[in-house]
Structure formats: structure tokens, C-alpha cells
Amino acid sequence: MRWDEVREQFPDEWVVCEAIASRSENGYCYIDEVAIIDRFEDSKIAMKRYYELHREEPNREYGFFHTSRETLQLREKWAGVRGPR
């Protein structure tokens, strides 16, 4: 489901979802398509559900977002590699 469809179907809610399609551009990850897993009015409950899913399957791309966001744009984080001390 595209994010604009999610926003239309679940206005002013927190959604827990899995990223299905995403792309990287200029240091940001844009999530183009998601699968909705659950929805909530309370962010704390949405976060709890997200952590449950992440614990069960840490290799899957889960997230929780409020549908007031116009786009799913996330800053990419880069891990540094330390040399010998």
C-alpha cells in the first residue's frame, strides 16, 4: 500500500507497518510501499507493538509512524568502523 493510501484510509492514527519497497536518495531512505500490520490512537501502544514485532523478527523492516506525516522519509544512519587502538 502506498503511503498516500495509508494516510487516506487511517487519518490521524499511528500505524505499525513493514516496509515493502524503499529507495535511498541523498542520505535519506524513502519508503514507497508498506504493509499495515496494526493501527493505534496511542503512540506508546504503537511503539510497544513495534518492539514486539522487532524482537520476534529482527531482520524485517518494521516501523511505526503517524499518518500526519506527508512522506516516509528517514535519515539513513551509517555505522563507522574503528581501527586498532
C-alpha positions as CSV (number, residue, x, y, z in Angstrom):
1,M,0.0,0.0,0.0
2,R,1.4,3.5,-0.9
3,W,1.7,6.0,2.0
4,D,-0.9,8.3,0.5
5,E,-3.4,5.5,0.6
6,V,-2.5,4.7,4.2
7,R,-3.0,8.3,5.2
8,E,-6.4,8.4,3.5
9,Q,-7.6,5.1,5.0
10,F,-6.2,5.8,8.5
11,P,-6.3,9.5,9.1
12,D,-4.7,10.8,12.4
13,E,-3.6,7.4,13.6
14,W,-0.4,5.6,14.5
15,V,0.3,2.7,12.2
16,V,2.7,-0.2,12.6
17,C,3.9,-1.4,9.3
18,E,6.5,-3.3,7.3
19,A,8.5,-1.6,4.5
20,I,7.8,-3.5,1.3
21,A,9.6,-1.1,-1.2
22,S,12.1,1.6,-0.4
23,R,14.8,3.6,-2.1
24,S,17.9,5.6,-1.0
25,E,18.4,9.2,-2.2
26,N,20.8,11.9,-0.8
27,G,21.3,10.3,2.6
28,Y,17.6,9.5,3.1
29,C,15.6,6.4,2.9
30,Y,12.2,6.9,1.2
31,I,9.6,4.1,2.0
32,D,7.4,3.8,-1.1
33,E,5.2,0.9,-0.1
34,V,4.2,-0.6,3.2
35,A,2.1,-3.5,4.6
36,I,0.0,-2.3,7.5
37,I,0.2,-4.6,10.5
38,D,-1.8,-2.7,13.1
39,R,-3.1,0.8,13.9
40,F,-3.5,2.7,17.2
41,E,-4.5,6.1,18.6
42,D,-1.8,6.0,21.3
43,S,1.9,6.2,20.3
44,K,3.0,4.3,23.3
45,I,0.9,1.3,22.4
46,A,2.1,1.5,18.7
47,M,5.7,1.6,19.9
48,K,5.2,-1.4,22.2
49,R,3.7,-3.4,19.2
50,Y,6.7,-2.3,17.0
51,Y,9.2,-3.6,19.6
52,E,7.3,-6.9,20.0
53,L,7.5,-7.5,16.2
54,H,11.1,-6.4,16.0
55,R,12.0,-8.8,18.8
56,E,10.3,-11.7,17.1
57,E,11.8,-11.0,13.6
58,P,14.7,-8.5,13.8
59,N,15.6,-8.9,10.2
60,R,12.4,-7.5,8.9
61,E,11.9,-3.8,8.2
62,Y,9.2,-2.7,10.7
63,G,8.3,0.8,11.7
64,F,5.6,2.9,13.3
65,F,4.5,6.2,12.0
66,H,1.8,8.8,12.5
67,T,-0.3,9.4,9.4
68,S,0.0,13.1,9.7
69,R,3.5,12.7,8.0
70,E,3.3,13.6,4.4
71,T,6.1,11.3,3.4
72,L,8.0,8.4,4.9
73,Q,11.5,10.0,4.7
74,L,14.1,8.7,7.1
75,R,17.7,9.8,7.5
76,E,20.0,6.9,6.8
77,K,22.5,6.1,9.5
78,W,26.0,5.0,8.7
79,A,28.0,2.9,11.1
80,G,31.6,3.7,11.4
81,V,34.4,1.1,11.6
82,R,37.0,1.6,14.2
83,G,40.6,0.7,13.5
84,P,43.0,-0.8,16.1
85,R,43.7,1.4,19.1
